[in-house]
Amino acid sequence: MGDMPGWKAGTFLLLEMGRITRGNLTRDEALDRIARLILDSFDIDAVAILVHEPSSRSAYVVSSVGKAELLVSSDITLRVDADSCLMQSALNPHRPLVLTKGHNDSVLGHLMFSFAAVVPMSLGQEVTGFMILARQEDIPFFQADPELMMAVASQAAMIASKATLIENLKQSEERYHMLMENAGDLVFALDRGGRFLYVNSQSVDMLGYKPEELCGRYFGEFVTPESWANTVSVLKNAVRKRQKHIEYSWLIQRKDGHMVKLDVRASLLYQGFELLHHQGIARDTSTEQRLWEEIEKREKALDVSRSREERMREYLSVADLAQEEERARIARELHDGAIQYLVALRRKLDLLEKTLSAEQACGDSAKGLIRDMDSLLDVTIADLREFAGNLRPPVLDDFGFVSACEWLCDQAEREGFRVTFDVSGAVREIPREAEALVFRIVQEGLSNAVKHSGADLIDLKLRFEDEALNIEIRDTGKGFAPPNAAQGSLVAAGQMGLVGMFERAELLGASLEISSEPGRGTLLTMEVPIPR
């Protein structure tokens, strides 16, 4: 074919390029086919076709073919410098740029062919690419008819543009199809007669039908008569007003016979003045409604639980206050009743001892027995006084919380411990209903340190702030591994004292934390809200 006259070869080439236009090739496939046709149609030795990217000042070598040698390697990107043959061709896009052997160029390097021509591929005013043709013989074939090469290049530019548009359209359709298929709602399209043209795969989950079971069938076969009538009415009204967006509802029967309600939002597509088809997105509001109903049901149950918890808090608060009052009453009765009787009995024993000594000789055994009874009464009176004081320390009622804490520290020191007590901030009264609860927590914390820590130092700090009282109890004892603060865990571990502390802290709305490690001592911290 290389021996064919130029005009015949050009005509053949343009006819073949027309067939490429009607084909379904990608841009790169089409341009590679054109490069090979040019090589076969004309008496040349190498052809390269490049796609121009003006924004990045680069050119991508789509195809490079030759009978013996190649002009450039294919599938690479070249930089279009200002002095390159490609830039010169782009600046003068109306004629081929002729190069001769030995020409040095940033794109072609040192030209080894006798002649080469750079033909711009123009589409309108834009240069979209370049065709480079080369020949080893001394007479360049293209001098006879440069217009033919320009026509071939222009046709190649149109083919490349069309192929690019088709590729972009395919990619767009693929992305659209992927979005539709992965949508969480039912996506569909109806023709002007109401038959399904397209249904995404959500139809299986929402309706029990595969897409192919719905396509081609009339939507009225599946919805209730009322839904059909409403949809048709909305459509007619929208078409009359040339509306592009509508909303309606379907009560539709699933394949298993159950009814579901779908809320539809649709877009109408017109051809001239007639409705072509409409496509919509349908959401299963029955499932959403059930979820809202379940949420409302659980919120009501949560409100009932919160109400019960609040009543239980009030009950425990009242019960704890009543317990404190009962302790105070028992302490008073012990002090005013039993202890006073025992004191009177002790005085009677003292008087008996004196009377026996004065009136008659009394054996040593009788005197010893009286002294033993006297000692026993002393111990009993002391124990009862301590017991009454622990039930409800008078200092708490008489002098307040801070003095009561100092009394607790004195009690610990009597047990042989070194105790430090520090108060900072502006001391103020704690509400009566909270005071006893806070005191009992401090009392339990110090008692635990005394009984279990084996410490040589116990430190109690009270820090009054604007809206809170911060309490810290620290010991240098043997420490322990605290169980989980959840009451179930504490009960299971037998830590009933800690259970009481956390319960009282919860009633106060206070934060209570216990930090400890074996061999590292124990730290109890609590923040009690005290509104002004």
C-alpha positions as CSV (number, residue, x, y, z in Angstrom):
1,M,0.0,0.0,0.0
2,G,3.0,2.2,0.4
3,D,3.3,2.3,-3.4
4,M,-0.2,3.7,-3.8
5,P,-0.4,7.3,-5.1
6,G,-0.7,9.9,-2.3
7,W,-4.4,10.9,-3.0
8,K,-5.5,7.3,-3.2
9,A,-3.6,6.4,0.0
10,G,-5.1,9.5,1.7
11,T,-8.6,8.5,0.6
12,F,-8.2,5.0,1.8
13,L,-6.9,6.2,5.1
14,L,-9.7,8.6,5.7
15,L,-12.3,5.9,4.8
16,E,-10.7,3.5,7.3
17,M,-10.6,6.3,10.0
18,G,-14.4,6.8,9.4
19,R,-14.8,3.1,10.3
20,I,-12.8,3.7,13.4
21,T,-15.1,6.5,14.3
22,R,-18.1,4.2,14.1
23,G,-16.4,1.6,16.3
24,N,-16.3,1.2,20.0
25,L,-12.6,1.6,20.6
26,T,-11.0,3.6,23.5
27,R,-9.0,6.7,22.7
28,D,-5.7,4.9,23.0
29,E,-6.8,2.0,20.9
30,A,-8.2,4.2,18.2
31,L,-5.0,6.4,17.9
32,D,-2.8,3.3,17.9
33,R,-4.9,1.9,15.0
34,I,-4.6,5.2,13.1
35,A,-0.8,5.2,13.6
36,R,-0.5,1.7,12.1
37,L,-2.8,2.7,9.2
38,I,-0.6,5.8,8.4
39,L,2.5,3.6,8.5
40,D,0.9,1.1,6.0
41,S,-0.7,3.8,3.8
42,F,2.3,6.0,3.1
43,D,6.0,5.5,2.2
44,I,7.3,6.4,5.6
45,D,9.4,4.5,8.2
46,A,8.0,5.6,11.6
47,V,4.9,7.2,13.2
48,A,4.2,8.5,16.7
49,I,1.0,10.0,18.0
50,L,1.0,12.1,21.2
51,V,-1.8,13.6,23.2
52,H,-1.2,17.1,24.4
53,E,-1.9,18.3,27.9
54,P,-1.5,22.1,27.9
55,S,-2.3,22.6,31.6
56,S,0.7,20.4,32.6
57,R,2.8,21.3,29.5
58,S,3.3,17.6,28.7
59,A,2.5,15.1,25.9
60,Y,1.7,11.5,26.4
61,V,2.9,9.1,23.7
62,V,-0.2,7.0,22.9
63,S,1.4,5.1,20.0
64,S,4.8,4.7,18.5
65,V,5.3,2.3,15.6
66,G,8.0,1.9,12.9
67,K,9.3,-0.5,10.2
68,A,12.8,-0.7,11.8
69,E,13.3,2.0,14.3
70,L,11.0,4.0,16.6
71,L,10.9,7.8,16.9
72,V,10.2,7.7,20.6
73,S,9.2,5.0,23.1
74,S,5.4,4.5,23.6
75,D,3.4,4.8,26.8
76,I,5.6,7.6,28.3
77,T,4.9,11.3,29.1
78,L,7.2,13.9,27.7
79,R,7.7,17.5,28.8
80,V,6.8,20.2,26.3
81,D,9.5,22.8,26.7
82,A,9.4,26.2,25.1
83,D,12.1,25.3,22.6
84,S,10.8,21.8,21.7
85,C,9.5,20.9,18.3
86,L,6.1,20.2,19.9
87,M,5.8,23.7,21.3
88,Q,6.8,25.3,17.9
89,S,4.2,23.2,16.2
90,A,1.5,24.2,18.7
91,L,2.4,27.9,18.1
92,N,2.0,27.4,14.3
93,P,-0.8,24.9,14.0
94,H,-1.7,25.5,10.3
95,R,1.2,23.6,8.7
96,P,3.5,20.7,9.5
97,L,6.8,21.5,11.0
98,V,9.6,19.8,9.0
99,L,12.8,18.6,10.7
100,T,15.9,17.2,9.1
101,K,18.5,14.7,10.2
102,G,20.8,15.7,13.0
103,H,18.2,18.0,14.6
104,N,18.6,18.1,18.4
105,D,15.3,18.3,20.3
106,S,14.2,17.8,24.0
107,V,11.5,15.5,22.7
108,L,13.1,13.6,19.9
109,G,16.7,13.9,20.9
110,H,19.2,13.7,18.1
111,L,17.1,12.9,15.0
112,M,18.4,9.8,13.2
113,F,15.9,9.9,10.3
114,S,16.5,11.9,7.1
115,F,13.3,13.9,7.5
116,A,10.5,14.2,10.1
117,A,7.3,16.2,10.2
118,V,5.4,17.3,13.3
119,V,1.7,17.6,12.3
120,P,-0.5,19.4,14.9
121,M,-3.8,17.6,15.7
122,S,-6.2,20.6,16.0
123,L,-9.8,20.6,17.2
124,G,-11.2,24.1,16.6
125,Q,-8.7,26.5,18.1
126,E,-7.1,23.9,20.4
127,V,-4.1,21.7,19.7
128,T,-5.1,18.4,21.3
129,G,-2.1,16.3,20.1
130,F,0.7,15.7,17.5
131,M,1.4,13.3,14.8
132,I,5.1,12.8,14.0
133,L,6.0,11.1,10.8
134,A,9.6,10.2,9.7
135,R,11.4,8.8,6.6
136,Q,14.9,7.6,5.9
137,E,15.0,8.6,2.2
138,D,16.2,12.0,1.2
139,I,13.0,13.2,-0.4
140,P,10.2,13.9,2.1
141,F,6.9,12.5,0.9
142,F,4.7,15.2,2.6
143,Q,6.1,18.1,0.6
144,A,3.8,17.2,-2.2
145,D,0.5,17.4,-0.2
146,P,0.8,18.9,3.4
147,E,-2.9,19.6,3.4
148,L,-3.6,15.8,3.3
149,M,-1.5,15.3,6.5
150,M,-3.3,18.2,8.2
151,A,-6.7,16.6,7.2
152,V,-5.6,13.2,8.6
153,A,-4.4,14.9,11.8
154,S,-7.7,16.8,12.2
155,Q,-9.7,13.6,11.7
156,A,-7.5,11.9,14.3
157,A,-8.2,14.7,16.8
158,M,-12.0,14.3,16.3
159,I,-11.8,10.5,16.7
160,A,-9.7,11.0,19.9
161,S,-12.2,13.6,21.3
162,K,-15.2,11.4,20.5
163,A,-13.5,8.3,22.1
164,T,-12.6,10.3,25.2
165,L,-16.2,11.6,25.5
166,I,-17.5,8.0,25.2
167,E,-15.0,6.8,27.8
168,N,-16.0,9.5,30.2
169,L,-19.7,8.7,29.6
170,K,-19.1,5.0,30.3
171,Q,-17.2,5.9,33.5
172,S,-19.9,8.3,34.6
173,E,-22.6,5.6,33.9
174,E,-20.6,3.0,35.8
175,R,-20.2,5.4,38.8
176,Y,-24.0,6.2,38.6
177,H,-24.8,2.5,38.4
178,M,-22.5,1.8,41.4
179,L,-24.2,4.5,43.4
180,M,-27.6,3.3,42.5
181,E,-26.8,-0.3,43.3
182,N,-25.2,0.5,46.6
183,A,-27.9,2.9,47.7
184,G,-29.8,2.1,50.9
185,D,-33.2,3.0,49.3
186,L,-35.1,1.6,46.4
187,V,-34.1,3.4,43.2
188,F,-36.3,2.9,40.1
189,A,-37.2,4.4,36.7
190,L,-40.7,4.2,35.1
191,D,-41.5,4.8,31.4
192,R,-44.4,7.1,30.4
193,G,-46.8,4.1,30.7
194,G,-45.8,3.4,34.3
195,R,-43.7,0.3,33.6
196,F,-40.4,-0.3,35.4
197,L,-37.4,0.4,33.2
198,Y,-34.8,0.0,36.0
199,V,-34.9,-1.2,39.6
200,N,-31.8,-1.5,41.8
201,S,-30.9,-4.5,43.9
202,Q,-32.6,-3.0,47.1
203,S,-35.8,-4.4,45.7
204,V,-34.8,-7.8,47.0
205,D,-34.5,-6.6,50.6
206,M,-37.4,-4.1,50.6
207,L,-39.9,-6.0,48.4
208,G,-38.7,-9.5,48.0
209,Y,-38.5,-9.2,44.2
210,K,-35.3,-9.4,42.1
211,P,-34.9,-6.4,39.7
212,E,-35.5,-8.6,36.7
213,E,-38.9,-9.7,38.2
214,L,-40.0,-6.0,38.2
215,C,-38.6,-4.6,35.1
216,G,-41.1,-4.4,32.3
217,R,-44.1,-4.8,34.7
218,Y,-46.6,-2.1,35.5
219,F,-46.2,-0.5,39.0
220,G,-50.0,-0.7,39.5
221,E,-49.7,-4.5,39.8
222,F,-47.9,-4.1,43.1
223,V,-49.4,-1.0,44.9
224,T,-52.9,-0.6,46.4
225,P,-55.6,1.0,44.2
226,E,-55.5,4.0,46.4
227,S,-51.7,4.4,45.9
228,W,-52.2,3.9,42.2
229,A,-54.9,6.6,41.9
230,N,-52.8,9.0,44.0
231,T,-49.7,8.5,42.0
232,V,-51.5,9.0,38.7
233,S,-53.1,12.1,39.9
234,V,-49.9,13.6,41.2
235,L,-48.2,12.8,37.8
236,K,-50.9,14.3,35.7
237,N,-50.9,17.5,37.8
238,A,-47.1,17.7,37.6
239,V,-47.1,17.2,33.8
240,R,-49.8,19.8,33.3
241,K,-47.7,22.3,35.3
242,R,-44.4,21.1,33.8
243,Q,-43.0,20.3,37.3
244,K,-39.7,18.5,37.4
245,H,-39.9,17.1,41.0
246,I,-42.8,15.4,42.8
247,E,-43.4,13.4,46.0
248,Y,-46.0,10.7,46.6
249,S,-46.4,7.5,48.7
250,W,-46.9,3.9,47.8
251,L,-48.5,1.2,49.9
252,I,-47.0,-1.7,48.2
253,Q,-47.3,-5.5,48.6
254,R,-44.1,-7.5,49.2
255,K,-43.6,-10.8,47.5
256,D,-44.4,-12.5,50.8
257,G,-47.8,-10.7,51.0
258,H,-46.8,-8.2,53.7
259,M,-47.6,-4.5,53.0
260,V,-44.9,-1.8,53.3
261,K,-45.2,2.0,53.0
262,L,-42.7,3.7,50.7
263,D,-42.2,7.5,50.5
264,V,-41.2,8.4,47.0
265,R,-39.3,11.4,45.7
266,A,-39.1,11.5,41.9
267,S,-37.7,13.5,39.0
268,L,-39.6,13.9,35.7
269,L,-37.8,13.9,32.4
270,Y,-39.6,15.5,29.4
271,Q,-39.1,15.2,25.6
272,G,-40.5,18.3,24.1
273,F,-43.9,18.7,25.8
274,E,-44.4,15.0,26.6
275,L,-43.2,13.0,29.7
276,L,-40.5,10.6,28.6
277,H,-40.0,8.8,31.9
278,H,-39.5,9.5,35.6
279,Q,-37.1,8.1,38.1
280,G,-37.5,8.0,41.8
281,I,-36.0,7.0,45.2
282,A,-38.4,5.1,47.6
283,R,-37.7,4.9,51.3
284,D,-39.3,2.3,53.5
285,T,-40.9,4.5,56.2
286,S,-42.6,1.5,57.9
287,T,-39.2,0.3,59.1
288,E,-38.3,3.9,60.1
289,Q,-41.7,4.2,61.9
290,R,-41.1,1.0,63.8
291,L,-37.7,2.3,64.9
292,W,-39.2,5.6,66.1
293,E,-41.9,3.7,68.0
294,E,-39.2,1.5,69.6
295,I,-37.2,4.5,70.5
296,E,-40.2,6.2,72.1
297,K,-41.0,3.0,73.9
298,R,-37.5,2.7,75.3
299,E,-37.5,6.4,76.2
300,K,-40.7,6.0,78.2
301,A,-39.2,2.9,80.0
302,L,-36.1,5.0,80.7
303,D,-38.2,7.8,82.1
304,V,-40.0,5.3,84.4
305,S,-36.6,3.8,85.5
306,R,-35.3,7.3,86.2
307,S,-38.4,8.2,88.1
308,R,-38.0,5.0,90.2
309,E,-34.3,5.7,90.7
310,E,-35.1,9.2,91.9
311,R,-37.8,8.0,94.3
312,M,-35.3,5.4,95.6
313,R,-32.7,8.1,96.1
314,E,-35.2,10.2,98.0
315,Y,-36.2,7.1,100.1
316,L,-32.6,6.3,100.9
317,S,-31.9,9.9,101.8
318,V,-34.8,10.0,104.1
319,A,-34.0,6.5,105.5
320,D,-30.4,7.6,106.1
321,L,-31.5,10.8,107.8
322,A,-34.0,8.7,109.9
323,Q,-31.2,6.3,110.8
324,E,-29.0,9.2,112.0
325,E,-31.9,10.5,114.1
326,E,-32.5,7.1,115.5
327,R,-28.8,6.8,116.4
328,A,-28.9,10.1,118.1
329,R,-32.0,9.0,120.1
330,I,-30.3,5.7,121.1
331,A,-27.1,7.6,122.1
332,R,-29.1,10.0,124.2
333,E,-31.1,7.2,125.9
334,L,-27.8,5.3,126.6
335,H,-26.3,8.5,128.1
336,D,-29.3,9.6,130.0
337,G,-30.5,6.1,131.0
338,A,-28.3,3.0,131.2
339,I,-25.0,4.9,131.7
340,Q,-26.5,7.0,134.5
341,Y,-27.9,3.9,136.2
342,L,-24.4,2.2,135.9
343,V,-22.8,5.3,137.4
344,A,-25.3,5.3,140.3
345,L,-24.6,1.6,140.8
346,R,-20.9,2.3,140.9
347,R,-21.4,4.9,143.6
348,K,-23.5,2.5,145.6
349,L,-20.6,0.0,145.4
350,D,-18.2,2.6,146.6
351,L,-20.5,3.4,149.5
352,L,-20.9,-0.3,150.3
353,E,-17.2,-0.8,150.4
354,K,-16.8,2.2,152.8
355,T,-19.6,1.0,155.0
356,L,-18.3,-2.6,155.3
357,S,-14.8,-1.3,156.1
358,A,-16.2,1.0,158.8
359,E,-18.7,-1.3,160.6
360,Q,-17.0,-4.7,160.5
361,A,-14.0,-6.4,159.5
362,C,-14.4,-7.7,156.0
363,G,-12.4,-10.4,154.5
364,D,-9.9,-9.7,151.8
365,S,-11.9,-11.8,149.4
366,A,-15.1,-9.7,149.8
367,K,-13.1,-6.5,149.3
368,G,-11.4,-7.9,146.2
369,L,-14.8,-8.9,144.8
370,I,-16.1,-5.4,145.3
371,R,-13.1,-3.9,143.6
372,D,-13.5,-6.3,140.7
373,M,-17.1,-5.3,140.3
374,D,-16.1,-1.6,140.5
375,S,-13.5,-2.1,137.7
376,L,-16.0,-4.0,135.6
377,L,-18.5,-1.1,136.0
378,D,-15.8,1.4,134.9
379,V,-15.1,-0.6,131.8
380,T,-18.8,-1.0,131.0
381,I,-19.5,2.7,131.5
382,A,-16.5,3.6,129.2
383,D,-17.6,1.2,126.5
384,L,-21.1,2.4,126.6
385,R,-20.0,6.1,126.4
386,E,-17.7,5.2,123.4
387,F,-20.6,3.3,121.8
388,A,-23.0,6.2,122.3
389,G,-20.4,8.6,120.9
390,N,-19.9,6.5,117.8
391,L,-23.6,6.2,117.2
392,R,-24.0,9.9,117.0
393,P,-21.0,12.0,118.1
394,P,-22.3,14.9,120.1
395,V,-19.5,17.1,118.6
396,L,-21.2,16.8,115.2
397,D,-24.4,18.3,116.5
398,D,-22.7,20.7,118.9
399,F,-19.8,22.0,116.9
400,G,-20.3,20.9,113.3
401,F,-18.6,18.8,110.6
402,V,-15.0,20.1,110.8
403,S,-14.8,19.6,114.6
404,A,-16.3,16.2,114.2
405,C,-13.6,15.2,111.7
406,E,-11.0,16.5,114.2
407,W,-12.6,14.3,116.9
408,L,-12.3,11.3,114.5
409,C,-8.6,12.0,114.1
410,D,-8.2,12.1,117.9
411,Q,-9.9,8.7,118.1
412,A,-7.4,7.3,115.6
413,E,-4.5,8.7,117.5
414,R,-5.8,6.9,120.7
415,E,-5.4,3.7,118.7
416,G,-1.6,4.5,118.4
417,F,-1.5,6.1,114.9
418,R,0.1,9.3,113.9
419,V,-2.6,11.5,112.3
420,T,-2.4,14.9,110.5
421,F,-5.4,17.0,109.9
422,D,-5.5,20.0,107.6
423,V,-8.4,22.4,106.7
424,S,-8.1,25.0,103.9
425,G,-10.5,27.4,102.2
426,A,-13.4,29.3,103.7
427,V,-15.1,26.9,106.1
428,R,-18.9,27.0,105.9
429,E,-21.8,24.9,107.1
430,I,-22.9,21.8,105.2
431,P,-26.6,21.2,104.9
432,R,-27.9,19.0,107.7
433,E,-29.2,16.3,105.4
434,A,-25.7,16.0,103.7
435,E,-23.6,16.6,106.8
436,A,-24.2,13.2,108.3
437,L,-23.6,11.4,105.0
438,V,-20.3,13.1,104.5
439,F,-19.3,12.4,108.1
440,R,-20.1,8.7,107.8
441,I,-17.9,8.4,104.6
442,V,-15.0,10.1,106.4
443,Q,-15.6,8.0,109.5
444,E,-15.5,4.8,107.4
445,G,-12.4,5.9,105.5
446,L,-10.5,6.6,108.7
447,S,-11.8,3.4,110.3
448,N,-10.5,1.3,107.3
449,A,-7.1,3.0,107.6
450,V,-6.9,2.2,111.3
451,K,-8.1,-1.4,111.0
452,H,-6.5,-2.6,107.8
453,S,-3.6,-0.3,106.6
454,G,-0.9,-1.0,109.2
455,A,0.2,2.6,108.4
456,D,2.5,4.8,110.5
457,L,0.8,7.9,109.2
458,I,-2.7,8.9,108.3
459,D,-3.5,12.2,106.7
460,L,-6.9,13.9,106.4
461,K,-7.4,17.0,104.4
462,L,-10.5,19.2,103.9
463,R,-10.5,21.8,101.2
464,F,-13.5,24.2,100.9
465,E,-14.0,25.7,97.4
466,D,-16.7,27.9,95.9
467,E,-19.1,25.1,95.0
468,A,-17.6,22.0,96.6
469,L,-15.8,20.4,99.5
470,N,-12.8,18.2,98.5
471,I,-11.8,15.5,101.0
472,E,-8.6,13.5,100.9
473,I,-7.7,10.6,103.2
474,R,-4.2,9.1,102.6
475,D,-2.3,6.5,104.5
476,T,1.2,5.0,104.1
477,G,0.1,1.5,104.8
478,K,0.3,-1.8,102.9
479,G,-2.4,-0.9,100.4
480,F,-4.6,-3.4,98.5
481,A,-6.1,-4.1,95.1
482,P,-9.4,-2.4,95.1
483,P,-12.3,-4.3,93.5
484,N,-14.4,-2.8,90.8
485,A,-16.5,0.1,92.1
486,A,-19.7,-1.5,90.9
487,Q,-21.7,-2.5,93.9
488,G,-22.2,-6.0,92.7
489,S,-18.4,-6.4,92.6
490,L,-17.9,-4.9,96.1
491,V,-20.6,-7.1,97.6
492,A,-19.1,-10.1,96.0
493,A,-15.7,-9.1,97.5
494,G,-17.3,-8.7,101.0
495,Q,-16.5,-5.0,101.0
496,M,-19.7,-3.9,102.6
497,G,-18.1,-0.8,104.2
498,L,-17.1,0.4,100.7
499,V,-20.6,-0.3,99.5
500,G,-22.0,2.0,102.1
501,M,-19.5,4.7,101.2
502,F,-20.3,4.6,97.5
503,E,-24.1,4.5,98.2
504,R,-23.8,7.6,100.4
505,A,-21.6,9.4,97.8
506,E,-24.2,8.7,95.1
507,L,-27.0,10.1,97.3
508,L,-24.9,13.2,97.7
509,G,-24.2,13.5,94.0
510,A,-20.5,13.3,95.0
511,S,-17.6,11.7,93.1
512,L,-15.7,9.2,95.2
513,E,-12.5,7.4,94.1
514,I,-10.2,5.0,95.9
515,S,-6.7,4.5,94.6
516,S,-4.4,1.8,96.0
517,E,-1.8,-0.8,95.2
518,P,-0.3,-3.5,97.4
519,G,2.7,-2.0,99.2
520,R,1.9,1.6,98.0
521,G,-0.6,2.8,100.5
522,T,-4.2,4.0,99.9
523,L,-5.7,7.3,98.7
524,L,-9.4,8.2,99.1
525,T,-10.6,11.3,97.3
526,M,-14.1,12.8,97.2
527,E,-15.7,16.0,95.9
528,V,-19.0,16.9,97.5
529,P,-21.1,19.6,95.8
530,I,-22.0,22.4,98.3
531,P,-24.1,25.0,96.6
532,R,-23.9,28.5,98.2
